[in-house]
């Protein structure tokens, strides 16, 4: 999972989600979860996930070290890798 701090505002039509799960593993079911209550996740109709973080929070996952997500507005993207032999990019499975 990768986050990118953005300068633009979160779209007004983004739907508020009732959880703090940033990404869920397709193969393992493990989750990237924002620990702080000060995190609001929103998703646009085209599936873009945003996080509005009021105070720095920790993102935890069962299989690797926690990471810090600073305060601010972020767009949450999956980490992608490029397969040179197949000549295609794909999301890295969790």
MDAnalysis code that builds the backbone (N, CA, C; Angstrom):
import MDAnalysis as mda
import numpy as np

u = mda.Universe.empty(282, n_residues=94, atom_resindex=np.repeat(np.arange(94), 3), trajectory=True)
u.add_TopologyAttr("name", ["N", "CA", "C"] * 94)
u.add_TopologyAttr("resid", np.arange(1, 95))
u.add_TopologyAttr("resname", ["UNK", "UNK", "UNK", "UNK", "UNK", "UNK", "UNK", "UNK", "UNK", "UNK", "UNK", "UNK", "UNK", "UNK", "UNK", "UNK", "UNK", "UNK", "UNK", "UNK", "UNK", "UNK", "UNK", "UNK", "UNK", "UNK", "UNK", "UNK", "UNK", "UNK", "UNK", "UNK", "UNK", "UNK", "UNK", "UNK", "UNK", "UNK", "UNK", "UNK", "UNK", "UNK", "UNK", "UNK", "UNK", "UNK", "UNK", "UNK", "UNK", "UNK", "UNK", "UNK", "UNK", "UNK", "UNK", "UNK", "UNK", "UNK", "UNK", "UNK", "UNK", "UNK", "UNK", "UNK", "UNK", "UNK", "UNK", "UNK", "UNK", "UNK", "UNK", "UNK", "UNK", "UNK", "UNK", "UNK", "UNK", "UNK", "UNK", "UNK", "UNK", "UNK", "UNK", "UNK", "UNK", "UNK", "UNK", "UNK", "UNK", "UNK", "UNK", "UNK", "UNK", "UNK"])
u.atoms.positions = np.array([
    [0.839, -1.159, 0.000],
    [0.000, 0.000, 0.000],
    [0.884, 1.222, 0.000],
    [0.470, 2.212, -0.752],
    [1.231, 3.439, -0.874],
    [0.258, 4.602, -0.736],
    [0.678, 5.638, -0.034],
    [-0.158, 6.822, 0.040],
    [0.589, 7.981, -0.582],
    [-0.147, 8.895, -1.149],
    [0.450, 10.060, -1.781],
    [-0.298, 11.278, -1.281],
    [0.439, 12.218, -0.687],
    [-0.190, 13.451, -0.214],
    [-0.614, 14.261, -1.433],
    [-1.818, 14.796, -1.396],
    [-2.346, 15.531, -2.543],
    [-2.631, 16.976, -2.162],
    [-2.603, 17.854, -3.129],
    [-2.893, 19.269, -2.894],
    [-4.358, 19.571, -3.147],
    [-4.973, 18.821, -4.042],
    [-6.374, 19.087, -4.355],
    [-7.262, 18.588, -3.219],
    [-8.465, 19.098, -3.217],
    [-9.412, 18.702, -2.184],
    [-10.086, 17.388, -2.553],
    [-10.589, 16.731, -1.558],
    [-11.369, 15.514, -1.789],
    [-12.682, 15.933, -2.446],
    [-13.091, 15.246, -3.510],
    [-14.342, 15.633, -4.193],
    [-15.536, 15.616, -3.240],
    [-16.419, 16.586, -3.413],
    [-17.581, 16.708, -2.526],
    [-18.531, 15.528, -2.650],
    [-18.523, 14.865, -3.798],
    [-19.429, 13.731, -3.990],
    [-18.840, 12.407, -3.498],
    [-17.649, 12.443, -2.884],
    [-17.045, 11.210, -2.369],
    [-17.875, 10.674, -1.206],
    [-18.090, 9.367, -1.229],
    [-18.906, 8.713, -0.197],
    [-18.057, 8.396, 1.024],
    [-18.560, 8.762, 2.193],
    [-17.865, 8.426, 3.438],
    [-18.048, 6.944, 3.731],
    [-16.943, 6.304, 4.088],
    [-16.982, 4.884, 4.433],
    [-17.029, 4.768, 5.951],
    [-17.641, 3.763, 6.458],
    [-17.806, 3.609, 7.900],
    [-16.733, 2.754, 8.549],
    [-15.540, 2.732, 7.985],
    [-14.457, 1.922, 8.538],
    [-13.129, 2.623, 8.308],
    [-12.033, 2.022, 8.815],
    [-10.693, 2.581, 8.638],
    [-9.763, 1.581, 7.948],
    [-10.307, 0.703, 7.125],
    [-9.516, -0.282, 6.378],
    [-9.102, 0.336, 5.052],
    [-7.797, 0.601, 4.891],
    [-7.299, 1.241, 3.683],
    [-7.194, 0.254, 2.525],
    [-6.740, -0.947, 2.795],
    [-6.623, -1.995, 1.778],
    [-6.819, -3.340, 2.451],
    [-7.416, -4.272, 1.725],
    [-7.586, -5.636, 2.220],
    [-6.913, -6.573, 1.234],
    [-6.124, -7.512, 1.765],
    [-5.410, -8.448, 0.916],
    [-6.349, -9.377, 0.176],
    [-6.128, -9.511, -1.123],
    [-6.962, -10.394, -1.938],
    [-6.701, -11.859, -1.629],
    [-5.453, -12.180, -1.325],
    [-5.091, -13.583, -1.111],
    [-5.108, -13.982, 0.359],
    [-4.685, -13.064, 1.244],
    [-4.550, -13.418, 2.659],
    [-5.714, -12.954, 3.512],
    [-6.434, -11.925, 3.063],
    [-7.487, -11.342, 3.878],
    [-6.964, -10.394, 4.934],
    [-5.632, -10.243, 5.009],
    [-5.054, -9.298, 5.958],
    [-5.362, -7.880, 5.515],
    [-5.407, -6.962, 6.474],
    [-5.850, -5.597, 6.183],
    [-4.809, -4.569, 6.594],
    [-4.780, -3.450, 5.874],
    [-4.059, -2.251, 6.289],
    [-5.103, -1.380, 6.984],
    [-4.935, -1.168, 8.280],
    [-5.939, -0.465, 9.083],
    [-5.324, 0.754, 9.748],
    [-5.982, 1.912, 9.597],
    [-5.579, 3.129, 10.301],
    [-6.070, 3.016, 11.736],
    [-5.167, 3.193, 12.685],
    [-5.486, 2.971, 14.094],
    [-6.298, 4.114, 14.700],
    [-5.998, 5.346, 14.359],
    [-6.613, 6.518, 14.981],
    [-8.073, 6.693, 14.592],
    [-8.862, 7.185, 15.547],
    [-10.251, 7.542, 15.250],
    [-10.322, 8.790, 14.382],
    [-9.215, 9.524, 14.259],
    [-9.185, 10.757, 13.496],
    [-8.953, 10.541, 12.010],
    [-9.315, 9.370, 11.506],
    [-9.155, 9.054, 10.082],
    [-10.531, 8.820, 9.488],
    [-10.810, 9.510, 8.398],
    [-12.064, 9.332, 7.671],
    [-11.714, 8.891, 6.255],
    [-12.263, 7.767, 5.833],
    [-12.041, 7.274, 4.477],
    [-13.235, 7.622, 3.604],
    [-12.937, 8.009, 2.367],
    [-13.967, 8.372, 1.408],
    [-13.613, 7.755, 0.067],
    [-14.645, 7.387, -0.712],
    [-14.422, 6.773, -2.025],
    [-15.299, 7.480, -3.054],
    [-14.707, 7.773, -4.211],
    [-15.465, 8.379, -5.301],
    [-16.170, 7.297, -6.102],
    [-17.081, 7.712, -6.969],
    [-17.834, 6.753, -7.788],
    [-16.919, 5.897, -8.660],
    [-15.784, 6.456, -9.076],
    [-14.864, 5.688, -9.919],
    [-13.858, 4.868, -9.109],
    [-14.055, 4.775, -7.788],
    [-13.274, 3.869, -6.956],
    [-12.011, 4.439, -6.342],
    [-11.765, 5.745, -6.477],
    [-10.573, 6.338, -5.879],
    [-10.806, 6.504, -4.381],
    [-9.838, 6.016, -3.584],
    [-9.946, 6.055, -2.125],
    [-9.137, 7.221, -1.578],
    [-9.757, 8.017, -0.712],
    [-9.111, 9.145, -0.067],
    [-9.133, 8.936, 1.437],
    [-8.148, 9.502, 2.127],
    [-8.114, 9.492, 3.591],
    [-7.966, 10.932, 4.064],
    [-8.831, 11.336, 4.946],
    [-8.711, 12.634, 5.614],
    [-8.231, 12.313, 7.030],
    [-7.015, 12.735, 7.345],
    [-6.358, 12.372, 8.603],
    [-6.192, 13.640, 9.447],
    [-6.864, 13.685, 10.601],
    [-6.797, 14.892, 11.439],
    [-5.511, 14.948, 12.255],
    [-5.032, 13.819, 12.714],
    [-3.744, 13.750, 13.418],
    [-2.998, 12.526, 12.907],
    [-1.692, 12.626, 12.895],
    [-0.867, 11.514, 12.403],
    [-1.341, 10.197, 13.005],
    [-1.382, 9.163, 12.182],
    [-1.859, 7.861, 12.650],
    [-0.931, 6.754, 12.183],
    [-1.036, 5.642, 12.840],
    [-0.308, 4.444, 12.461],
    [-1.219, 3.574, 11.605],
    [-0.653, 2.997, 10.543],
    [-1.362, 2.020, 9.722],
    [-0.733, 0.671, 10.033],
    [-1.556, -0.264, 10.519],
    [-1.058, -1.578, 10.911],
    [-1.475, -2.646, 9.918],
    [-0.622, -3.696, 9.834],
    [-0.862, -4.847, 8.978],
    [-0.278, -6.055, 9.681],
    [-0.906, -7.193, 9.520],
    [-0.484, -8.398, 10.235],
    [0.881, -8.930, 9.806],
    [1.321, -8.629, 8.584],
    [2.525, -9.276, 8.053],
    [3.752, -8.384, 7.942],
    [3.643, -7.093, 8.242],
    [4.829, -6.248, 8.170],
    [4.749, -5.109, 9.165],
    [5.819, -4.341, 9.245],
    [5.911, -3.259, 10.222],
    [4.862, -2.184, 9.960],
    [4.434, -1.506, 11.030],
    [3.485, -0.410, 10.854],
    [4.145, 0.764, 10.133],
    [3.314, 1.603, 9.520],
    [3.817, 2.829, 8.898],
    [3.027, 4.007, 9.442],
    [3.615, 5.190, 9.357],
    [2.943, 6.394, 9.831],
    [2.311, 7.120, 8.653],
    [1.092, 7.585, 8.852],
    [0.370, 8.366, 7.861],
    [0.199, 9.754, 8.464],
    [0.838, 10.777, 7.873],
    [0.765, 12.119, 8.459],
    [-0.616, 12.745, 8.321],
    [-0.861, 13.764, 9.115],
    [-2.114, 14.501, 9.028],
    [-2.226, 15.140, 7.649],
    [-3.445, 15.240, 7.167],
    [-3.693, 15.850, 5.864],
    [-4.668, 15.018, 5.061],
    [-4.792, 15.357, 3.775],
    [-5.642, 14.604, 2.858],
    [-4.753, 13.795, 1.926],
    [-5.084, 12.535, 1.773],
    [-4.257, 11.614, 0.990],
    [-5.130, 10.829, 0.014],
    [-4.558, 10.477, -1.117],
    [-5.195, 9.504, -2.004],
    [-4.449, 8.199, -1.762],
    [-5.196, 7.115, -1.593],
    [-4.610, 5.815, -1.272],
    [-4.588, 4.974, -2.538],
    [-3.383, 4.530, -2.913],
    [-3.223, 3.736, -4.123],
    [-2.556, 2.412, -3.790],
    [-2.834, 1.411, -4.599],
    [-2.172, 0.119, -4.460],
    [-0.778, 0.226, -5.060],
    [0.150, -0.507, -4.493],
    [1.488, -0.585, -5.065],
    [1.400, -1.460, -6.307],
    [2.031, -1.009, -7.391],
    [1.999, -1.739, -8.657],
    [3.418, -2.166, -9.023],
    [3.510, -3.262, -9.725],
    [4.803, -3.700, -10.243],
    [4.659, -3.974, -11.728],
    [5.772, -3.856, -12.446],
    [5.743, -4.070, -13.889],
    [6.451, -5.372, -14.210],
    [5.781, -6.256, -14.933],
    [6.349, -7.522, -15.385],
    [6.886, -7.291, -16.794],
    [8.213, -7.230, -16.915],
    [8.834, -6.923, -18.208],
    [8.636, -8.045, -19.224],
    [8.576, -9.275, -18.760],
    [8.373, -10.395, -19.692],
    [6.960, -10.393, -20.260],
    [5.982, -10.153, -19.412],
    [4.593, -10.120, -19.872],
    [4.221, -8.746, -20.443],
    [5.102, -7.771, -20.224],
    [4.873, -6.391, -20.662],
    [3.544, -5.838, -20.142],
    [3.343, -5.996, -18.827],
    [2.136, -5.474, -18.208],
    [2.407, -5.113, -16.752],
    [1.586, -4.210, -16.248],
    [1.673, -3.814, -14.831],
    [0.524, -4.469, -14.100],
    [0.747, -4.724, -12.811],
    [-0.322, -5.299, -12.002],
    [-0.156, -4.815, -10.568],
    [-1.266, -4.864, -9.827],
    [-1.202, -4.526, -8.410],
    [-0.466, -5.632, -7.677],
    [0.329, -5.238, -6.696],
    [1.035, -6.224, -5.894],
    [0.033, -6.855, -4.943],
    [-0.145, -8.188, -5.007],
    [-1.097, -8.831, -4.095],
    [-0.590, -8.776, -2.674],
    [-1.507, -8.707, -1.739],
    [-1.157, -8.629, -0.332],
    [-1.092, -10.017, 0.253],
])
